Amino acid sequence: MININNIFLSSSATIQEALSVINTGAVKIALVVSDNNQLLGTLSDGDIRRGLLRKKTLDDTIEDVYFKNPITANESDSREELLRLCSMGRIGQVPILGKNKQIINLFVLDEGLSQRQYDNTVVLMVGGLGARLMPLTEDTPKPMLKLGNKPILQTIVEGFSKHGFTNITMCLGYKSSVIRDFFQDGSRFGVNIDYIVEKQRMGTAGALALLKEKPCKSFFVMNGDLLTRVNYEQMLDYHESHGSKATMCVRKYDIEVPYGVVDVDEENIVSIEEKPIHNFFVNAGIYLLEPNCIDLIPEDKFYDMTLLFEQLMAENNKVISFPLQEYWLDIGNHSDFTKAKKDIKTWL
């Protein structure tokens, strides 16, 4: 049974507090209630991600982020009616209300499942040279460098497995035998692994044209040099709920101008802003694609993922961003690797 009191939030709660409730619970939403437990609305991970795209911060309140018109049921409704509401709204949870809109229960479509298993494919791009990490990568491919007591790539594989994604394809290149000898068929890590070997450098998307079989469902593509705690289930839900052809994880990136910025109109100074900070979203190297995206990738050519997204946008496909609020680090150079070795200690 669900203790709904554990997923109650007031409308003045912060986004950070809401994330704690959603990520520690099993039902994937929080219930926003008044002082006397009247339902004001619901809050999902997707609602928060959309708020982050509007430049909300984790310290902002959820007041204009949560969904104020959720589908609800009455305490007298049958299970068949609850299932119909879930199907109609393409949702997995329905708040059940008593008198005066007070919430008395929450119907959860898949309650009782300890962990959902997915058959979506995960493609890991692990063929790079790792030149900026020489001499560490002279004999070891970058994804096999150790953080804590395990390779970066093992941490990535275990992250997907934790969320129920166990069908993994690794696209290999540099020092491919090191990776194959370590992971083999993946069984000792609780996953199924097959391999593709690039005969030449093919970029961050080119190797997708070499897949032995085209995935039949939405599939992940991820660079093999990332340290992250992204929730892949939430990303898949977000991708599917938006009907997206391609979804890119993005990360907020701040750049501080180290000088006072002067705005001028001809010779006149209009304003002066001291060391302003500009915000951008950057590509985080994690993607969800629909199977027919592969048809756009040329065979045996170098082709980056950004080119694929540009082509999809040019053809007016629905292409969306999934903003990360979880830990994320691209291990591109020695300073990144040093930081990753320090950060991983907080995970152990």
Secondary structure by P-SEA (a helix, b strand, c coil): ccccccccccccccaaaaaaaaaaccccbbbbbcccccccccccaaaaaaaaaaccccccccccccccccccccccccaaaaaaaaaaacccbbbbbcccccccbbbbccccccbbbbcbbbbbbccccccccccccccccccccccccccaaaaaaaaaaaacccbbbbbcccaaaaaaaaccccccccbbbbbccccccccccccccccccccccbbbbbbccccccccaaaaaaaaaaacccbbbbbbbbbbbcccbbbbbccccccccccbbbbbbbcccccccccccccccccccccccaaaaaaaaaaaccbbbbbbbcccccccccaaaaaaaaaaacccc
